[in-house]
Amino acid sequence: MCLGVPGKIVETYKKDGLHMAKVDFGGIFREACLDYVPEAKVGEYCIIHVGFAISLLSESEALETLELLRQIGAIEEELGPELT
């Protein structure tokens, strides 16, 4: 299964000419491309699908969705184990 997962943008930067972000998925951090949502800012929530932010959403929507994904056990399937 491949889901779009909400995450919080904690840092933005340029990498190889792309607008990138470090995104927090409730304690699991991954890198994502922000080129599809160039208006995205640090502190905002976005839906990440296969490494790309595809839309912005409210904090309440993001937290509710993350909790539902945790309840069905899909969060680890989508993000993999936390990197240490």
PyMOL Python script that loads the backbone (N, CA, C, O; Angstrom):
from pymol import cmd

cmd.read_pdbstr("""\
ATOM      1  N   MET A   1       0.854  -1.170   0.000  1.00  0.00           N
ATOM      2  CA  MET A   1       0.000   0.000   0.000  1.00  0.00           C
ATOM      3  C   MET A   1       0.899   1.232   0.000  1.00  0.00           C
ATOM      4  O   MET A   1       1.967   1.229   0.612  1.00  0.00           O
ATOM      5  N   CYS A   2       0.474   2.254  -0.670  1.00  0.00           N
ATOM      6  CA  CYS A   2       1.237   3.487  -0.709  1.00  0.00           C
ATOM      7  C   CYS A   2       0.304   4.645  -0.368  1.00  0.00           C
ATOM      8  O   CYS A   2      -0.607   4.971  -1.130  1.00  0.00           O
ATOM      9  N   LEU A   3       0.544   5.253   0.773  1.00  0.00           N
ATOM     10  CA  LEU A   3      -0.310   6.323   1.273  1.00  0.00           C
ATOM     11  C   LEU A   3       0.398   7.666   1.223  1.00  0.00           C
ATOM     12  O   LEU A   3       1.627   7.733   1.198  1.00  0.00           O
ATOM     13  N   GLY A   4      -0.384   8.724   1.208  1.00  0.00           N
ATOM     14  CA  GLY A   4       0.139  10.057   1.470  1.00  0.00           C
ATOM     15  C   GLY A   4       0.077  10.259   2.971  1.00  0.00           C
ATOM     16  O   GLY A   4      -0.989  10.108   3.569  1.00  0.00           O
ATOM     17  N   VAL A   5       1.197  10.597   3.590  1.00  0.00           N
ATOM     18  CA  VAL A   5       1.278  10.699   5.047  1.00  0.00           C
ATOM     19  C   VAL A   5       1.529  12.153   5.438  1.00  0.00           C
ATOM     20  O   VAL A   5       2.402  12.802   4.862  1.00  0.00           O
ATOM     21  N   PRO A   6       0.772  12.676   6.414  1.00  0.00           N
ATOM     22  CA  PRO A   6       1.000  14.051   6.848  1.00  0.00           C
ATOM     23  C   PRO A   6       2.231  14.179   7.732  1.00  0.00           C
ATOM     24  O   PRO A   6       2.515  13.309   8.555  1.00  0.00           O
ATOM     25  N   GLY A   7       2.952  15.271   7.551  1.00  0.00           N
ATOM     26  CA  GLY A   7       4.121  15.557   8.371  1.00  0.00           C
ATOM     27  C   GLY A   7       4.297  17.053   8.552  1.00  0.00           C
ATOM     28  O   GLY A   7       3.754  17.860   7.798  1.00  0.00           O
ATOM     29  N   LYS A   8       5.070  17.404   9.570  1.00  0.00           N
ATOM     30  CA  LYS A   8       5.325  18.818   9.876  1.00  0.00           C
ATOM     31  C   LYS A   8       6.693  19.215   9.332  1.00  0.00           C
ATOM     32  O   LYS A   8       7.690  18.533   9.569  1.00  0.00           O
ATOM     33  N   ILE A   9       6.724  20.309   8.610  1.00  0.00           N
ATOM     34  CA  ILE A   9       7.979  20.811   8.049  1.00  0.00           C
ATOM     35  C   ILE A   9       8.773  21.457   9.180  1.00  0.00           C
ATOM     36  O   ILE A   9       8.303  22.396   9.822  1.00  0.00           O
ATOM     37  N   VAL A  10       9.989  20.941   9.420  1.00  0.00           N
ATOM     38  CA  VAL A  10      10.812  21.483  10.499  1.00  0.00           C
ATOM     39  C   VAL A  10      12.027  22.251   9.986  1.00  0.00           C
ATOM     40  O   VAL A  10      12.676  22.978  10.738  1.00  0.00           O
ATOM     41  N   GLU A  11      12.325  22.084   8.708  1.00  0.00           N
ATOM     42  CA  GLU A  11      13.472  22.786   8.120  1.00  0.00           C
ATOM     43  C   GLU A  11      13.296  22.791   6.605  1.00  0.00           C
ATOM     44  O   GLU A  11      12.811  21.812   6.037  1.00  0.00           O
ATOM     45  N   THR A  12      13.681  23.877   5.947  1.00  0.00           N
ATOM     46  CA  THR A  12      13.670  23.923   4.484  1.00  0.00           C
ATOM     47  C   THR A  12      15.062  24.305   3.997  1.00  0.00           C
ATOM     48  O   THR A  12      15.812  24.992   4.691  1.00  0.00           O
ATOM     49  N   TYR A  13      15.393  23.850   2.795  1.00  0.00           N
ATOM     50  CA  TYR A  13      16.706  24.118   2.215  1.00  0.00           C
ATOM     51  C   TYR A  13      16.690  23.767   0.732  1.00  0.00           C
ATOM     52  O   TYR A  13      15.745  23.145   0.246  1.00  0.00           O
ATOM     53  N   LYS A  14      17.722  24.161   0.025  1.00  0.00           N
ATOM     54  CA  LYS A  14      17.891  23.820  -1.386  1.00  0.00           C
ATOM     55  C   LYS A  14      18.866  22.654  -1.488  1.00  0.00           C
ATOM     56  O   LYS A  14      19.863  22.597  -0.769  1.00  0.00           O
ATOM     57  N   LYS A  15      18.565  21.731  -2.388  1.00  0.00           N
ATOM     58  CA  LYS A  15      19.450  20.596  -2.633  1.00  0.00           C
ATOM     59  C   LYS A  15      19.382  20.269  -4.119  1.00  0.00           C
ATOM     60  O   LYS A  15      18.323  19.910  -4.633  1.00  0.00           O
ATOM     61  N   ASP A  16      20.496  20.390  -4.796  1.00  0.00           N
ATOM     62  CA  ASP A  16      20.555  20.129  -6.231  1.00  0.00           C
ATOM     63  C   ASP A  16      19.497  20.921  -7.002  1.00  0.00           C
ATOM     64  O   ASP A  16      18.910  20.415  -7.958  1.00  0.00           O
ATOM     65  N   GLY A  17      19.257  22.172  -6.580  1.00  0.00           N
ATOM     66  CA  GLY A  17      18.309  23.042  -7.250  1.00  0.00           C
ATOM     67  C   GLY A  17      16.851  22.816  -6.872  1.00  0.00           C
ATOM     68  O   GLY A  17      15.970  23.486  -7.412  1.00  0.00           O
ATOM     69  N   LEU A  18      16.576  21.891  -5.959  1.00  0.00           N
ATOM     70  CA  LEU A  18      15.206  21.603  -5.536  1.00  0.00           C
ATOM     71  C   LEU A  18      14.933  22.202  -4.161  1.00  0.00           C
ATOM     72  O   LEU A  18      15.827  22.288  -3.319  1.00  0.00           O
ATOM     73  N   HIS A  19      13.689  22.614  -3.946  1.00  0.00           N
ATOM     74  CA  HIS A  19      13.250  23.119  -2.643  1.00  0.00           C
ATOM     75  C   HIS A  19      12.907  21.899  -1.786  1.00  0.00           C
ATOM     76  O   HIS A  19      11.939  21.195  -2.072  1.00  0.00           O
ATOM     77  N   MET A  20      13.692  21.647  -0.745  1.00  0.00           N
ATOM     78  CA  MET A  20      13.566  20.440   0.067  1.00  0.00           C
ATOM     79  C   MET A  20      13.197  20.789   1.503  1.00  0.00           C
ATOM     80  O   MET A  20      13.279  21.943   1.924  1.00  0.00           O
ATOM     81  N   ALA A  21      12.788  19.757   2.244  1.00  0.00           N
ATOM     82  CA  ALA A  21      12.435  19.947   3.651  1.00  0.00           C
ATOM     83  C   ALA A  21      12.796  18.716   4.463  1.00  0.00           C
ATOM     84  O   ALA A  21      12.814  17.592   3.961  1.00  0.00           O
ATOM     85  N   LYS A  22      13.078  18.962   5.723  1.00  0.00           N
ATOM     86  CA  LYS A  22      13.132  17.900   6.718  1.00  0.00           C
ATOM     87  C   LYS A  22      11.737  17.886   7.324  1.00  0.00           C
ATOM     88  O   LYS A  22      11.253  18.913   7.801  1.00  0.00           O
ATOM     89  N   VAL A  23      11.085  16.720   7.308  1.00  0.00           N
ATOM     90  CA  VAL A  23       9.692  16.610   7.729  1.00  0.00           C
ATOM     91  C   VAL A  23       9.592  15.635   8.903  1.00  0.00           C
ATOM     92  O   VAL A  23      10.183  14.556   8.885  1.00  0.00           O
ATOM     93  N   ASP A  24       8.836  16.034   9.916  1.00  0.00           N
ATOM     94  CA  ASP A  24       8.616  15.242  11.121  1.00  0.00           C
ATOM     95  C   ASP A  24       7.263  14.541  11.033  1.00  0.00           C
ATOM     96  O   ASP A  24       6.219  15.187  10.945  1.00  0.00           O
ATOM     97  N   PHE A  25       7.300  13.219  11.058  1.00  0.00           N
ATOM     98  CA  PHE A  25       6.094  12.397  11.047  1.00  0.00           C
ATOM     99  C   PHE A  25       5.881  11.832  12.446  1.00  0.00           C
ATOM    100  O   PHE A  25       5.916  10.617  12.640  1.00  0.00           O
ATOM    101  N   GLY A  26       5.663  12.709  13.417  1.00  0.00           N
ATOM    102  CA  GLY A  26       5.440  12.257  14.783  1.00  0.00           C
ATOM    103  C   GLY A  26       6.657  11.590  15.401  1.00  0.00           C
ATOM    104  O   GLY A  26       6.531  10.582  16.098  1.00  0.00           O
ATOM    105  N   GLY A  27       7.824  12.144  15.150  1.00  0.00           N
ATOM    106  CA  GLY A  27       9.061  11.616  15.715  1.00  0.00           C
ATOM    107  C   GLY A  27       9.934  10.862  14.721  1.00  0.00           C
ATOM    108  O   GLY A  27      11.084  10.546  15.026  1.00  0.00           O
ATOM    109  N   ILE A  28       9.414  10.574  13.557  1.00  0.00           N
ATOM    110  CA  ILE A  28      10.192   9.960  12.480  1.00  0.00           C
ATOM    111  C   ILE A  28      10.457  11.057  11.463  1.00  0.00           C
ATOM    112  O   ILE A  28       9.523  11.689  10.968  1.00  0.00           O
ATOM    113  N   PHE A  29      11.738  11.289  11.148  1.00  0.00           N
ATOM    114  CA  PHE A  29      12.115  12.386  10.253  1.00  0.00           C
ATOM    115  C   PHE A  29      12.548  11.837   8.902  1.00  0.00           C
ATOM    116  O   PHE A  29      13.292  10.859   8.819  1.00  0.00           O
ATOM    117  N   ARG A  30      12.068  12.487   7.843  1.00  0.00           N
ATOM    118  CA  ARG A  30      12.437  12.132   6.476  1.00  0.00           C
ATOM    119  C   ARG A  30      12.620  13.411   5.665  1.00  0.00           C
ATOM    120  O   ARG A  30      12.166  14.489   6.051  1.00  0.00           O
ATOM    121  N   GLU A  31      13.292  13.258   4.541  1.00  0.00           N
ATOM    122  CA  GLU A  31      13.488  14.359   3.607  1.00  0.00           C
ATOM    123  C   GLU A  31      12.396  14.298   2.542  1.00  0.00           C
ATOM    124  O   GLU A  31      12.005  13.214   2.110  1.00  0.00           O
ATOM    125  N   ALA A  32      11.904  15.467   2.120  1.00  0.00           N
ATOM    126  CA  ALA A  32      10.887  15.526   1.075  1.00  0.00           C
ATOM    127  C   ALA A  32      11.099  16.743   0.194  1.00  0.00           C
ATOM    128  O   ALA A  32      11.640  17.759   0.629  1.00  0.00           O
ATOM    129  N   CYS A  33      10.671  16.624  -1.029  1.00  0.00           N
ATOM    130  CA  CYS A  33      10.744  17.727  -1.991  1.00  0.00           C
ATOM    131  C   CYS A  33       9.492  18.594  -1.862  1.00  0.00           C
ATOM    132  O   CYS A  33       8.376  18.077  -1.817  1.00  0.00           O
ATOM    133  N   LEU A  34       9.682  19.910  -1.802  1.00  0.00           N
ATOM    134  CA  LEU A  34       8.575  20.856  -1.674  1.00  0.00           C
ATOM    135  C   LEU A  34       8.235  21.571  -2.981  1.00  0.00           C
ATOM    136  O   LEU A  34       7.443  22.514  -2.971  1.00  0.00           O
ATOM    137  N   ASP A  35       8.803  21.154  -4.085  1.00  0.00           N
ATOM    138  CA  ASP A  35       8.590  21.884  -5.342  1.00  0.00           C
ATOM    139  C   ASP A  35       7.126  21.934  -5.784  1.00  0.00           C
ATOM    140  O   ASP A  35       6.743  22.861  -6.498  1.00  0.00           O
ATOM    141  N   TYR A  36       6.300  20.969  -5.383  1.00  0.00           N
ATOM    142  CA  TYR A  36       4.876  21.003  -5.754  1.00  0.00           C
ATOM    143  C   TYR A  36       4.060  21.929  -4.857  1.00  0.00           C
ATOM    144  O   TYR A  36       2.935  22.290  -5.201  1.00  0.00           O
ATOM    145  N   VAL A  37       4.615  22.315  -3.713  1.00  0.00           N
ATOM    146  CA  VAL A  37       3.951  23.254  -2.791  1.00  0.00           C
ATOM    147  C   VAL A  37       4.970  24.324  -2.367  1.00  0.00           C
ATOM    148  O   VAL A  37       5.379  24.373  -1.207  1.00  0.00           O
ATOM    149  N   PRO A  38       5.370  25.169  -3.307  1.00  0.00           N
ATOM    150  CA  PRO A  38       6.426  26.147  -3.031  1.00  0.00           C
ATOM    151  C   PRO A  38       6.068  27.147  -1.935  1.00  0.00           C
ATOM    152  O   PRO A  38       6.956  27.790  -1.377  1.00  0.00           O
ATOM    153  N   GLU A  39       4.782  27.288  -1.621  1.00  0.00           N
ATOM    154  CA  GLU A  39       4.355  28.209  -0.567  1.00  0.00           C
ATOM    155  C   GLU A  39       4.538  27.632   0.833  1.00  0.00           C
ATOM    156  O   GLU A  39       4.344  28.346   1.817  1.00  0.00           O
ATOM    157  N   ALA A  40       4.904  26.363   0.946  1.00  0.00           N
ATOM    158  CA  ALA A  40       5.052  25.690   2.245  1.00  0.00           C
ATOM    159  C   ALA A  40       6.152  26.337   3.068  1.00  0.00           C
ATOM    160  O   ALA A  40       7.200  26.722   2.549  1.00  0.00           O
ATOM    161  N   LYS A  41       5.886  26.448   4.379  1.00  0.00           N
ATOM    162  CA  LYS A  41       6.831  27.082   5.307  1.00  0.00           C
ATOM    163  C   LYS A  41       7.079  26.182   6.518  1.00  0.00           C
ATOM    164  O   LYS A  41       6.289  25.288   6.821  1.00  0.00           O
ATOM    165  N   VAL A  42       8.190  26.442   7.198  1.00  0.00           N
ATOM    166  CA  VAL A  42       8.500  25.735   8.434  1.00  0.00           C
ATOM    167  C   VAL A  42       7.335  25.903   9.401  1.00  0.00           C
ATOM    168  O   VAL A  42       6.801  27.000   9.562  1.00  0.00           O
ATOM    169  N   GLY A  43       6.949  24.805  10.043  1.00  0.00           N
ATOM    170  CA  GLY A  43       5.848  24.808  10.991  1.00  0.00           C
ATOM    171  C   GLY A  43       4.522  24.376  10.396  1.00  0.00           C
ATOM    172  O   GLY A  43       3.584  24.073  11.134  1.00  0.00           O
ATOM    173  N   GLU A  44       4.424  24.341   9.062  1.00  0.00           N
ATOM    174  CA  GLU A  44       3.183  23.912   8.413  1.00  0.00           C
ATOM    175  C   GLU A  44       3.197  22.397   8.210  1.00  0.00           C
ATOM    176  O   GLU A  44       4.244  21.750   8.232  1.00  0.00           O
ATOM    177  N   TYR A  45       1.997  21.864   8.014  1.00  0.00           N
ATOM    178  CA  TYR A  45       1.831  20.434   7.759  1.00  0.00           C
ATOM    179  C   TYR A  45       1.535  20.204   6.291  1.00  0.00           C
ATOM    180  O   TYR A  45       0.852  21.005   5.652  1.00  0.00           O
ATOM    181  N   CYS A  46       2.053  19.103   5.759  1.00  0.00           N
ATOM    182  CA  CYS A  46       1.829  18.765   4.367  1.00  0.00           C
ATOM    183  C   CYS A  46       1.655  17.257   4.230  1.00  0.00           C
ATOM    184  O   CYS A  46       2.065  16.487   5.098  1.00  0.00           O
ATOM    185  N   ILE A  47       1.049  16.860   3.140  1.00  0.00           N
ATOM    186  CA  ILE A  47       0.919  15.445   2.809  1.00  0.00           C
ATOM    187  C   ILE A  47       2.126  15.076   1.951  1.00  0.00           C
ATOM    188  O   ILE A  47       2.407  15.722   0.941  1.00  0.00           O
ATOM    189  N   ILE A  48       2.835  14.029   2.369  1.00  0.00           N
ATOM    190  CA  ILE A  48       3.999  13.545   1.624  1.00  0.00           C
ATOM    191  C   ILE A  48       3.633  12.220   0.965  1.00  0.00           C
ATOM    192  O   ILE A  48       3.131  11.302   1.614  1.00  0.00           O
ATOM    193  N   HIS A  49       3.894  12.143  -0.327  1.00  0.00           N
ATOM    194  CA  HIS A  49       3.665  10.914  -1.088  1.00  0.00           C
ATOM    195  C   HIS A  49       4.912  10.632  -1.910  1.00  0.00           C
ATOM    196  O   HIS A  49       5.329  11.470  -2.710  1.00  0.00           O
ATOM    197  N   VAL A  50       5.500   9.484  -1.726  1.00  0.00           N
ATOM    198  CA  VAL A  50       6.737   9.048  -2.388  1.00  0.00           C
ATOM    199  C   VAL A  50       7.815  10.138  -2.414  1.00  0.00           C
ATOM    200  O   VAL A  50       8.472  10.348  -3.434  1.00  0.00           O
ATOM    201  N   GLY A  51       7.988  10.820  -1.294  1.00  0.00           N
ATOM    202  CA  GLY A  51       9.056  11.799  -1.161  1.00  0.00           C
ATOM    203  C   GLY A  51       8.731  13.207  -1.621  1.00  0.00           C
ATOM    204  O   GLY A  51       9.598  14.081  -1.590  1.00  0.00           O
ATOM    205  N   PHE A  52       7.498  13.445  -2.047  1.00  0.00           N
ATOM    206  CA  PHE A  52       7.084  14.765  -2.516  1.00  0.00           C
ATOM    207  C   PHE A  52       5.924  15.284  -1.675  1.00  0.00           C
ATOM    208  O   PHE A  52       4.969  14.555  -1.406  1.00  0.00           O
ATOM    209  N   ALA A  53       6.012  16.545  -1.263  1.00  0.00           N
ATOM    210  CA  ALA A  53       4.874  17.202  -0.621  1.00  0.00           C
ATOM    211  C   ALA A  53       3.882  17.511  -1.731  1.00  0.00           C
ATOM    212  O   ALA A  53       4.233  18.136  -2.731  1.00  0.00           O
ATOM    213  N   ILE A  54       2.620  17.063  -1.546  1.00  0.00           N
ATOM    214  CA  ILE A  54       1.644  17.253  -2.615  1.00  0.00           C
ATOM    215  C   ILE A  54       0.519  18.206  -2.231  1.00  0.00           C
ATOM    216  O   ILE A  54      -0.220  18.667  -3.101  1.00  0.00           O
ATOM    217  N   SER A  55       0.374  18.512  -0.928  1.00  0.00           N
ATOM    218  CA  SER A  55      -0.630  19.484  -0.497  1.00  0.00           C
ATOM    219  C   SER A  55      -0.365  19.877   0.953  1.00  0.00           C
ATOM    220  O   SER A  55       0.321  19.172   1.693  1.00  0.00           O
ATOM    221  N   LEU A  56      -0.925  21.014   1.335  1.00  0.00           N
ATOM    222  CA  LEU A  56      -0.843  21.478   2.717  1.00  0.00           C
ATOM    223  C   LEU A  56      -2.152  21.144   3.422  1.00  0.00           C
ATOM    224  O   LEU A  56      -3.190  21.010   2.774  1.00  0.00           O
ATOM    225  N   LEU A  57      -2.109  21.009   4.753  1.00  0.00           N
ATOM    226  CA  LEU A  57      -3.307  20.772   5.526  1.00  0.00           C
ATOM    227  C   LEU A  57      -3.133  21.354   6.911  1.00  0.00           C
ATOM    228  O   LEU A  57      -2.027  21.721   7.307  1.00  0.00           O
ATOM    229  N   SER A  58      -4.233  21.439   7.647  1.00  0.00           N
ATOM    230  CA  SER A  58      -4.187  22.021   8.983  1.00  0.00           C
ATOM    231  C   SER A  58      -3.533  21.057   9.967  1.00  0.00           C
ATOM    232  O   SER A  58      -3.445  19.855   9.718  1.00  0.00           O
ATOM    233  N   GLU A  59      -3.080  21.605  11.081  1.00  0.00           N
ATOM    234  CA  GLU A  59      -2.474  20.787  12.123  1.00  0.00           C
ATOM    235  C   GLU A  59      -3.460  19.749  12.653  1.00  0.00           C
ATOM    236  O   GLU A  59      -3.093  18.592  12.857  1.00  0.00           O
ATOM    237  N   SER A  60      -4.708  20.157  12.875  1.00  0.00           N
ATOM    238  CA  SER A  60      -5.688  19.209  13.419  1.00  0.00           C
ATOM    239  C   SER A  60      -5.944  18.053  12.447  1.00  0.00           C
ATOM    240  O   SER A  60      -6.062  16.905  12.877  1.00  0.00           O
ATOM    241  N   GLU A  61      -6.032  18.338  11.156  1.00  0.00           N
ATOM    242  CA  GLU A  61      -6.213  17.273  10.157  1.00  0.00           C
ATOM    243  C   GLU A  61      -5.008  16.338  10.139  1.00  0.00           C
ATOM    244  O   GLU A  61      -5.159  15.119  10.061  1.00  0.00           O
ATOM    245  N   ALA A  62      -3.818  16.915  10.213  1.00  0.00           N
ATOM    246  CA  ALA A  62      -2.601  16.122  10.177  1.00  0.00           C
ATOM    247  C   ALA A  62      -2.501  15.196  11.392  1.00  0.00           C
ATOM    248  O   ALA A  62      -2.213  14.009  11.244  1.00  0.00           O
ATOM    249  N   LEU A  63      -2.737  15.736  12.590  1.00  0.00           N
ATOM    250  CA  LEU A  63      -2.626  14.936  13.804  1.00  0.00           C
ATOM    251  C   LEU A  63      -3.678  13.834  13.854  1.00  0.00           C
ATOM    252  O   LEU A  63      -3.394  12.720  14.294  1.00  0.00           O
ATOM    253  N   GLU A  64      -4.878  14.140  13.408  1.00  0.00           N
ATOM    254  CA  GLU A  64      -5.940  13.126  13.369  1.00  0.00           C
ATOM    255  C   GLU A  64      -5.569  11.989  12.416  1.00  0.00           C
ATOM    256  O   GLU A  64      -5.747  10.815  12.742  1.00  0.00           O
ATOM    257  N   THR A  65      -5.057  12.342  11.250  1.00  0.00           N
ATOM    258  CA  THR A  65      -4.666  11.337  10.265  1.00  0.00           C
ATOM    259  C   THR A  65      -3.508  10.486  10.773  1.00  0.00           C
ATOM    260  O   THR A  65      -3.527   9.265  10.617  1.00  0.00           O
ATOM    261  N   LEU A  66      -2.496  11.115  11.381  1.00  0.00           N
ATOM    262  CA  LEU A  66      -1.370  10.353  11.939  1.00  0.00           C
ATOM    263  C   LEU A  66      -1.841   9.371  13.001  1.00  0.00           C
ATOM    264  O   LEU A  66      -1.369   8.235  13.040  1.00  0.00           O
ATOM    265  N   GLU A  67      -2.758   9.786  13.859  1.00  0.00           N
ATOM    266  CA  GLU A  67      -3.273   8.899  14.894  1.00  0.00           C
ATOM    267  C   GLU A  67      -4.018   7.713  14.273  1.00  0.00           C
ATOM    268  O   GLU A  67      -3.860   6.578  14.724  1.00  0.00           O
ATOM    269  N   LEU A  68      -4.812   7.964  13.264  1.00  0.00           N
ATOM    270  CA  LEU A  68      -5.525   6.870  12.587  1.00  0.00           C
ATOM    271  C   LEU A  68      -4.547   5.897  11.929  1.00  0.00           C
ATOM    272  O   LEU A  68      -4.749   4.684  11.986  1.00  0.00           O
ATOM    273  N   LEU A  69      -3.495   6.418  11.309  1.00  0.00           N
ATOM    274  CA  LEU A  69      -2.479   5.551  10.694  1.00  0.00           C
ATOM    275  C   LEU A  69      -1.767   4.708  11.749  1.00  0.00           C
ATOM    276  O   LEU A  69      -1.475   3.536  11.510  1.00  0.00           O
ATOM    277  N   ARG A  70      -1.486   5.297  12.914  1.00  0.00           N
ATOM    278  CA  ARG A  70      -0.865   4.538  14.004  1.00  0.00           C
ATOM    279  C   ARG A  70      -1.800   3.420  14.479  1.00  0.00           C
ATOM    280  O   ARG A  70      -1.361   2.297  14.727  1.00  0.00           O
ATOM    281  N   GLN A  71      -3.081   3.738  14.600  1.00  0.00           N
ATOM    282  CA  GLN A  71      -4.050   2.754  15.086  1.00  0.00           C
ATOM    283  C   GLN A  71      -4.159   1.543  14.169  1.00  0.00           C
ATOM    284  O   GLN A  71      -4.342   0.422  14.641  1.00  0.00           O
ATOM    285  N   ILE A  72      -4.048   1.759  12.871  1.00  0.00           N
ATOM    286  CA  ILE A  72      -4.138   0.629  11.945  1.00  0.00           C
ATOM    287  C   ILE A  72      -2.765   0.030  11.623  1.00  0.00           C
ATOM    288  O   ILE A  72      -2.667  -0.920  10.846  1.00  0.00           O
ATOM    289  N   GLY A  73      -1.716   0.582  12.217  1.00  0.00           N
ATOM    290  CA  GLY A  73      -0.380   0.043  12.025  1.00  0.00           C
ATOM    291  C   GLY A  73       0.246   0.375  10.692  1.00  0.00           C
ATOM    292  O   GLY A  73       1.208  -0.278  10.289  1.00  0.00           O
ATOM    293  N   ALA A  74      -0.266   1.363  10.000  1.00  0.00           N
ATOM    294  CA  ALA A  74       0.224   1.697   8.657  1.00  0.00           C
ATOM    295  C   ALA A  74       1.386   2.674   8.670  1.00  0.00           C
ATOM    296  O   ALA A  74       2.077   2.805   7.660  1.00  0.00           O
ATOM    297  N   ILE A  75       1.627   3.363   9.774  1.00  0.00           N
ATOM    298  CA  ILE A  75       2.663   4.402   9.776  1.00  0.00           C
ATOM    299  C   ILE A  75       4.054   3.798   9.562  1.00  0.00           C
ATOM    300  O   ILE A  75       4.844   4.332   8.784  1.00  0.00           O
ATOM    301  N   GLU A  76       4.360   2.688  10.247  1.00  0.00           N
ATOM    302  CA  GLU A  76       5.671   2.069  10.073  1.00  0.00           C
ATOM    303  C   GLU A  76       5.816   1.451   8.689  1.00  0.00           C
ATOM    304  O   GLU A  76       6.903   1.433   8.112  1.00  0.00           O
ATOM    305  N   GLU A  77       4.692   0.939   8.164  1.00  0.00           N
ATOM    306  CA  GLU A  77       4.719   0.362   6.817  1.00  0.00           C
ATOM    307  C   GLU A  77       5.089   1.413   5.781  1.00  0.00           C
ATOM    308  O   GLU A  77       5.832   1.130   4.841  1.00  0.00           O
ATOM    309  N   GLU A  78       4.575   2.618   5.949  1.00  0.00           N
ATOM    310  CA  GLU A  78       4.828   3.692   4.992  1.00  0.00           C
ATOM    311  C   GLU A  78       6.180   4.362   5.197  1.00  0.00           C
ATOM    312  O   GLU A  78       6.855   4.700   4.225  1.00  0.00           O
ATOM    313  N   LEU A  79       6.579   4.555   6.443  1.00  0.00           N
ATOM    314  CA  LEU A  79       7.797   5.326   6.730  1.00  0.00           C
ATOM    315  C   LEU A  79       8.990   4.463   7.060  1.00  0.00           C
ATOM    316  O   LEU A  79      10.120   4.949   7.022  1.00  0.00           O
ATOM    317  N   GLY A  80       8.780   3.207   7.380  1.00  0.00           N
ATOM    318  CA  GLY A  80       9.863   2.343   7.818  1.00  0.00           C
ATOM    319  C   GLY A  80      10.191   2.638   9.268  1.00  0.00           C
ATOM    320  O   GLY A  80       9.600   3.534   9.871  1.00  0.00           O
ATOM    321  N   PRO A  81      11.139   1.884   9.838  1.00  0.00           N
ATOM    322  CA  PRO A  81      11.504   2.120  11.237  1.00  0.00           C
ATOM    323  C   PRO A  81      12.209   3.456  11.394  1.00  0.00           C
ATOM    324  O   PRO A  81      12.802   3.974  10.449  1.00  0.00           O
ATOM    325  N   GLU A  82      12.138   4.003  12.592  1.00  0.00           N
ATOM    326  CA  GLU A  82      12.792   5.277  12.878  1.00  0.00           C
ATOM    327  C   GLU A  82      14.287   5.127  12.700  1.00  0.00           C
ATOM    328  O   GLU A  82      14.877   4.144  13.149  1.00  0.00           O
ATOM    329  N   LEU A  83      14.896   6.095  12.050  1.00  0.00           N
ATOM    330  CA  LEU A  83      16.348   6.095  11.867  1.00  0.00           C
ATOM    331  C   LEU A  83      17.013   6.629  13.121  1.00  0.00           C
ATOM    332  O   LEU A  83      16.544   7.606  13.705  1.00  0.00           O
ATOM    333  N   THR A  84      18.080   6.010  13.534  1.00  0.00           N
ATOM    334  CA  THR A  84      18.807   6.493  14.714  1.00  0.00           C
ATOM    335  C   THR A  84      20.154   7.024  14.342  1.00  0.00           C
ATOM    336  O   THR A  84      20.902   7.472  15.211  1.00  0.00           O
TER     337      THR A  84
END
""", "prot")
cmd.dss("prot")
cmd.show_as("cartoon", "prot")
cmd.util.cbc("prot")
cmd.orient("prot")
